[in-house]
Amino acid sequence: MSQEVREAEKQFIVQTYKRAPILWERGHGVWLVDCEGQEYLDMAAGIAVNALGYEHPAITDVLARPGLLHTSNLYYTSPQVELARALCQNSFASKVFFCNSGTEANEGALKFARKWAKERREIVAFSDGFHGRTMGALACTANPRYRQPFEPLIGGVRFATYNDLDSVNLDGDVAAVLVEPIQGEGGVRPADAEFLRGLRRMCDARDVLLILDEVQCGLGRTGQLWGYQDSGVEPDILTLAKPLGGGLPIGAILINEKVANALEAGDHGSTFGGGPLVTRVARSVFETIYQPEFLEQVREVGQLLQAVLQRAVDRFDFVLEARGRGLMWGLVLSEKVPVANLVEAGYQQKVVMLSSGHNTLRLLPPLILKAKHVEVFEKRLMAALEEVSLALA
């Protein structure tokens, strides 16, 4: 990559990111192209953001005629209303609030829960969960490495053990339970269906809200439109962001009628949230993904990807487990192989992958991935695993 770019980044950008030594210039379909013209198979999608990959007409056709960019939320715009209608008519929700990111969506969800619950203020979150890096979302993120440098965070958050109903205590002044149907940053851990159903029963019994964070696992990623659908559980609040804008920043808080009835003008706001351009793009992205044939393809290709990962488990003794759903998968490695080594070996094989949780390889490809791409991925993954294996010898 360009040394000039690397040096300028170090000089002018706050050094909070550890970047791979790659300079991307463009993309097409499921492929990323670097500054030297080399093509990489993208199995990360910008951390589950580029759901339709690159140069998809559902996005480029809208951007070719951008119309209004911004008006603020002091005025009505049709694209915002149309997107909200589409989200509500295809989910549990009766109302939507738009913001700009997953973190903002989770911050807003916490505010909405506390407003609804009145004097009750406590939130129950879970081990290995990740909900963002602003002060409220961070308070609900369990990892001490993220939390400790910024404490004291907001109070009133207690943690239970993910997938363990016996650890959940809703006694006291609990307003809401916040949980991911599939943990993303926590190692690609799916919630058991009975765990989610049990949480729903407990929340109903104690008049507590259930908030599902689907920022990473939502909008088609699991092969269903929403991550909660496989369990048959409906939340009171759902947070959405990453894939909705197809690469543009947007977040959404979906809420049911009882939460909506507790909110009034002035309770929350966003200058940029739900702007006319991003909501036009998001509606086009949504209308592409929610089609039954699109979701069926995600499920079918996801099964092919699962089979590839299981073959990796069977072939290499340091690959312990494959877990996930749809096109969201984790490959758990033993302690003797740092996952960073496999990510780096992937770059050498021209495939982009991510790390997650405790030594887990994370795969979040564009949802337009096809069987032919899975075949390419298998060859490159196995070659990367062979490289890591040889280094152990």
N, C-alpha and C positions, 0 to 999 in steps of 0.2 A: 504494500500500500504506500501511498504518498507520505514520505517522512515529513514533508511540510505540513500536511493536515494533522498528523499526530502531534507535532510540536506546537502548532497553533491551538489545538484542542487542550493541551496541557497548560498553555499560557492563559487562555481566555475562558475556559469552562471550569466550573467548580468540580473538583475531582471526587465526586461521589459515585462514579461508575467505574467498574473494571471492564474495559472493552476488549473484545477480541480484535486482533490485528488485521481486520478486514475493512475495506472501504467499499460500501455498496454504491452502485450507480443506478441500477434499474432492476426491474423484475418483470416477468411475464408468466402467467399461469401459476404454477407451483415452484417456479425457479427464480432464484436471485442471481444477479450478475454483478461481479466485482469490478473494480477499476481497471483490471487487466483483461476483462472480457471473459473470465472463467465463470461457468454456471454451477450453482450449488442447488441441490434439492432442499427445499425449505420444509423442515419438519418442526418449525417453531411458530411460524405465522406472526412474528412480532409479539410473542407471548399471547397467543390466542386472539389477536386483533384482526389480522388480515384473513378473515373467514372466507372471502372469495378470492384470495390470492392477489395477483397483480394484473393490472390492466383489464379487469373484468368490465364488460360493457354496462352492467348494472350500476357501476360507479362512474366510469369514464363518460358515459352518455349524459349523466346529470352534471358532471363537472364541466362538460363542454358548453353548457348553458347555465351558468351558476345563478343568475338572477340576484336577488337580494342576498347580501352576506350577513347583515346584522341590523337589528332594529331595537333590541332590548326587550324585556318582558313587560314594558309599559304599554305594549300594543299587541293586537292580534296578528298572527300570521297563519295562513292555511296549512303550510307544511307541518307545523308543530301539531296542530289539531288532527291532521290526517294520520300522522305517526302515532299519536296517543290513541286514536280510535283503533288502529290496527293492533296495537299492543293489548289494549283492553279486550277487544273482541276475540282475541286468540289466547287468552290467559284467564286466570282467576280474578284479575284486577278490575276495579271500577274507575280508578283514577291513576294518573301518572304525573310525576314531577320530573322535569328534565334538568340535568346538570352537565358536567364536563368530564367526569372520570369515575372509576369505580370507588376510589377513596371518597370522593364527594358524595356518591350515592350512599355509601355506608354511613358517612357523617349525618346525612339527612335522615336516614332510616332511624338512627339513634335518637335524633331530635323528635321525629314523629312519634316514636314509641313513648318517649318520656312525656310528650304533650298529651297523648292519649291516656296514659296511665296516671296522670295528675301527680299525686304525692309520691307514687312509687317511682324509684329511680334506678334500681339495680338491673344490670344486664348479665346474663349467663352466656359465656362464650366457651370455646373448646381448645383442648390441647392440640398443638400443631396447626391451629387455624391461622389464617392470614387475611386481614381485612383492609390493609392500607397503612400509610405512614404518617397521616395527619394525627393530631393528638387524640381525638376520640376513636378513630379507627385503629390507631396504634394501641390504645388502651385495651382493645378487644383482640389484639394479636398476641399470641401466647409466647412467642420466641423471645427469651430474655436478651438476646443479642440485638434485636431491633428496639427493645423497650428501654433498657437500662440507661443508655446515654441521655435520655430525654425525660426521665422521671423527675418530679412527679407528674404523671398523666392524669386524665380525669378519673375521679373515683367511681365507686359503685359498680365495678366489674369483677365477677368471680368466674373461675374456670372449672369446667368439668372435663372428663375424659371422653374423647371422641369415640363413638360407637359403644359407649357403656352407659346404659340408662340408669344403672344403680348409682352412678357417680353424680347424677343430676339432682340438685336440690333447689326447689322453687319456693322454699319457705322464705318469709320476710317480705321485703319490698321490691320484688322482682317485677320489672315492667315487660321484659322481652328476653327471648332466647335467640341467639345469633349463631347460625351454623351454615357451613358449605355442604351441599349435597355430594360434591366430590372436592376434597381438599386439593388445591393446586400447588401452592408453594410448600405445603406440608408433606409432599411426597406422593401426590396422586393417589389419595386414599378415598375410595367410594364409601359413602355412608351406607350401612345396611338398611334395607327397606324397613325392617321392623324397628330399627333405631329411630328413623324419622317418624314412623307411625306412632311410636311410643312418645316421642317428644310432642307430637300434635295432641295426643290424648292428655298428656300432663299439662300442656299449656291451656287446653280447653277446660280442664278441671279446676285450674287455679286462676282463670281469666288473665292469662299472660299471652302476649303476642309472640308468634313464631316468625322470625325474619330469616329468609334464605338468601345467602350471598351466592348469586350465580354470575358474578362478574367474569369468572374464568370458565365455568362449566356450562353456562347458559347459551341460549339461542342456537340450537342445533348441534352443539358440540358432542352431546351424548348419543345422538341419533334420534332423540326426541326434541321437540321445540324447546322444552324446559327440562332442566335436570330433575325437578321434583316429580315429573310425570310417572317415572318407573315405580315410585313408591306409592302412588295414589294419594299423596299428601298435598294439600294446598296450603300455602303460607298466608299470613296476614300482610306481610311486606316482602317484596323480592327486589334485590338490587341487581342491576344489569349495567354493563358498560362495554368492555373490550371489543367484542365482535360487531356491536350494533352499528357503528359508523364505518365499518369496513376499512379503517385506517385513519378516519377523522375522529377527533375527540368528542365523545358524547357519553353521558351516563344517564340512567333512568331509575327512578324509584317507583315500583308498581305497588299499589296499596288497595286493600279492599274497602268496602263502604264504611265499615265501623271506624277505621282509621281516618278515612277522608272526612268523616263527620266531626272529628275532633280538631281539624285544622281550619284556620281562617287567614284572611289577608294579613300579611306582615310576619307570619310565623317562620317563613323561610324564603330565600331568594337566590337568584343567580343572574348576573349581568349577561353572561354569554349562553347560559343553559338553554338548549332547545332552539338555537338560532335557525333562521330559515334555510340556509344552505346545508348545514349538517343534518337537519331533520329530513330534507329532501333526499339526501344520500342515504340516510338511515332507513327511510321508508322503502327505498329501492332495494337495499340490502335485505331488509326483513321480508319483503315480498318474494325475493328469490329463495331465501332459506326456508320459509315456512311451508313451501309446497311439499305435498306428501312424497312425490318422486325424488325430490332433493334429499329429504330426510332418510328415505329408504336407501339411497346410495351411500349416505354417511354410515348407516348401519352395516351395509354389505361390505364396504371397504374397510370399516372398522374391524370386522371379523377376520378379514385377510391380514390386517396389521396385527391383530392379536395372535394369529397363527404364526406369523414371522417371529414375534417376540417369544412365543412359547418354544419355538425351535432354538432360539438363542439360549433360553433357560436350559433346554435339554443338552445343548452342545458344549456350553462353557460352565465349569464348576463354580466360577466366581459370579455368575449371573443367577440370582436367587429366586426372583419372582417377577411376573408380569401382572400388572393390575390396572384397571381402568374400565372405560366404556366408550363406545362410539369411536371418535377420533381424539380421545384424551387418554394417554397411556403413560405408565411409569414402568421402568425396568430397574429393579432393585439390585444393587451390586453388593458384594461382600466388602468388609472393611479393608481388605488388602488391595483393593483397586479404587482409588479416588475417582468419583464420577467425572471430575474435571479432566482426567486423563482420557476418558472415553469421548468427552465432548471435543477435546483437541484432536484426537484421532479421527473423529468425524469430519472436522474441517479438512484434514489431509485427504479424506475420501470424497470431499465435495458434498457433504451433507451437513445441514445446520440442525443441531439438537440443543436441548437445554438441560440444566441440572435442577434438582428440586429436593427439598427436605433433607433427610439424612441419607446421602449417597444414593440418590435415585436419578436415573436418566428420565427426562420428561419429554414427551412427544405431543405436540399440539399443531399438527399440520393444517394448512388451509382445508376447508371443508369440501373443496372441489377436487381433492385427491382422488385419483383413479387407480384401478387394479394395476395398470402398467407402471404407475409410479411406485406402488408398493413393491413390485418386482425389482425396480432399480434400488429402492431403499434397502431391501434385504441384502443385496450384493454388497452395498456400501457399508451397512451396519456390520455384517459378518466380517468384512475386511478390517473394519475398525476394531472389532472385538479380537480378531486374530493378532492385530498389532499390539493391543494391550496385553494379550496373553503371552506373546513372545517377550515382552518387556519384563514379565514376571519370572521367566525361566532363568 
